[in-house]
């Protein structure tokens, strides 16, 4: 085990501190990008907001464009992992659908600035980063496709055209515009309303 240094940090502690600093940078940058726009937010402004000099800031973010990429993609990766976990469970398709909707709505509600940046600023990404973002987004959509396919196999859902997934995700994704954290509606309640709407139209007749 590494011995504690004089400042009270172990090597592992330093890694944890770096991770905490990056999280703080990501969140503050998302708030600034949401409020002012990506192009109008300067590196100096971001550094001042998080209390870091230019050199220390670049140590954590690499570049401003890379920062935008990380903010945009990391929650999509998270939801792909969540979706794969739900897919691997023994639940019937309609319960998987409802659970994934709840997890998606909770993620949106907990990360509104980041989700706003994801939808508003992706065109500012480089071609390579934009293609990677589209690829991981498609992987998440494919999780929903596989849940619907399972439902058809189980006789729960009727076959649906691929565009149905766009409509289903639109219900959840557009909530970033109007959802109020700690408001009257909880993320789970909103997700269940959307799931009830979608499932009523998908059930096998």
Secondary structure, 3 states (H helix, E strand, C coil): CCCCCCCCCCHHHHHHHHHHHHHHHHHHHHHHHHHHCCCCCCHHHHHHHHCCCHHHHHHHHCCHHHHHHHHHHHHHHHHHHHHHHHHCCCCCHHHHHHHHHHHHHHHHHHCHHHHHHHHHHHHHCCHHHHHHHHHHHHHHHHHHHHHHHHHHHCCCECCCCCHHHHHHHHHHHHHHHCCCCCCCCCHHHHHHHHHHHHHHHHECC
